[in-house]
Amino acid sequence: MVIVSDTHIPKRAKRLPSELIRGLERADAILHAGDWVDESVIEELEAYAPVYGVAGNCDPPEIRRRLGEKRIVRLGGYRIGLVHGEGRKGTTLERAMAAFAGEPLHLLVFGHSHIPYKKRHGNTLVFNPGSPTDRRRSPRYSYGVALLGKRGIRVRHVWFSSRA
């Protein structure tokens, strides 16, 4: 499964980076944590695998109506929460976790900060894939790959230097 957020197309890049495309070609599902910017990105990702996503603060009303701002996806027997994480109070991580307070999740995926993150909080693995098109303060562009197995969820970042 590929995990991505903050693609910001066409504002930050004209197209999906080739490094991300290589990952998508092997994906059996795609999670997107918002800031698509253009609805065509949804259709482009759907050409590779089923897409589960939410809208972010940079998304237009049609994406917000289509996807909503928060959702729980059930894949491989696991409960996965998706949220972008924007807001006014607290950090992006705090807002993402607050969005699912009281909800038992195996994996929580968020975006917004463009800062890759991976840490276990209690029984929940919390993951921000970073951005494949706008690295901000990160040294490299990134997205995530997750494996859902009988022994749990394994997730890792995929790092690359060019968004071409």
N, C-alpha and C positions, 0 to 999 in steps of 0.2 A: 504494500500500500504506500502511495506517495502522499506526503503531507506538505502543503504549501500555503503561503499567505502573502498578502501584500505584493501582488503581481503588478499593480498600478499600470496596466497597459491601456492606452498608449502613452501615458504621461511620463513614466520612468524608462520605458523601453518600447520599441515598436512591435516586438514579438517576444514570445517565450524563449529564453536562452536555450541554446543547443544542449547544454549540460542537463538542464531540466527535461528536455525532450527525451534524452536517452533514458532517464529514469521513468518517464511516463510510458515509454514503450514496453516496459516490464511490469507496469502496475496492474493490479487486479481491482483496485479501488483508489479513488483520489479524494482527499479531504482538503478543503480550502477554507481558511479562517478569515476571509474577507479582504476588502479593498482590491476587488477585481478591476474596478473603474469602468470597464466596458463589458457589456453583456456577451459580446462575441467570445470572450475568454472562456465562458462557461461552455459554449458549444465546442470550442477547440479542445478543451479538456475532455469533454464527453466522447470525443472520437477515440480516446485511448482506453477509458474505463468508466464505470459508473462514478458520478461525482456527487459528493455530499458537501454542502457549503453553507455559509452564512454571509450576510452583508456586513460591510465595515463602514466607517464614517465617511470614506471618500466615494462610496457607491451611490449611483443615482437611484431615484425612487423605484424604477422598474425592477432593479436588482433587490432592493429592500422588500418590495412586495412579493417577489418570486421566492426569496430564500429566508426572509426573516433574520433576526439578529442573534438568535440562540437556538440550538437544537441538540438533541441527544440521538446519536446514531447507534444502532445495534449491529455489530459486525463480528462474526466468528464467536458468538457467545459473550462478547464484551460490550460494555456500555461506554461510549465515547462522547464526551461533551465538546461542542464546537461553539466558540464565541470569538468575536474580534478583540474586545477588551478596551475599547475607548471609553472615555468618561472624564469627569471632573475631579472626583475625590479618590485619593489613594494612588497606588502605582498600577500599571497595566496588569501585572500579575495579581495584585489584590482584587482588582475589579473582575478579572476572569474567574478567580476562585469564588468570589462573592456571588457571581451569576449562577453558580450551581451549588450554593450552600445547602446542605441537607440532602443533596442528591448523591447516591452512591455511584461513583464513576471509576472505571479502570484507567481511563486516559482522558485528560483534559487538554484540548488543543486551543491555543489562542494566537493572536497576531498583534497588530497595531504598532508595537515598539520597533519592529524590524530587528530586534536583538535576539539571537538564538538562545534558547533556554531549555534545560532538561534537568528535572529534579523530582524526586518522589516526595509527596506531601501526604503523610499517612498511607492509606491504601491506594492513592491516586498518583499515577505518573503524570506530571504536568510538562507540556512541551510547546515551545514556540519554534517554528521552523526557520525563523528569520525571513529574509526576502531574497528571491532570485534576481531581482532587478534594481533594488535600492538598499545597499548594505549599510547606509548611515554610518554609525560608529563601529560597525563590525569590520574586521580586516578583510573578509571575503563574503561573497554572495552565498546563499544557502537555501536548502529545502530539507525535508525529512523523509525517511523511509522507515516504515514500521512492519514488523512481522508479528502476526497474531498466532500464537501457538498454544499447545496444550499446557505449557508451563508458564504462560503469561505473555505479556506484550514486550517485545524488544523494539526500541526506537533509537535511531541515530541521525545525526546531521550529515548531509552531503555538502561539502564545501567546494567552491570553485572561484576562480579569480576574474573571469571575464563573463559579461552578460551577453556576449555575442552568440 
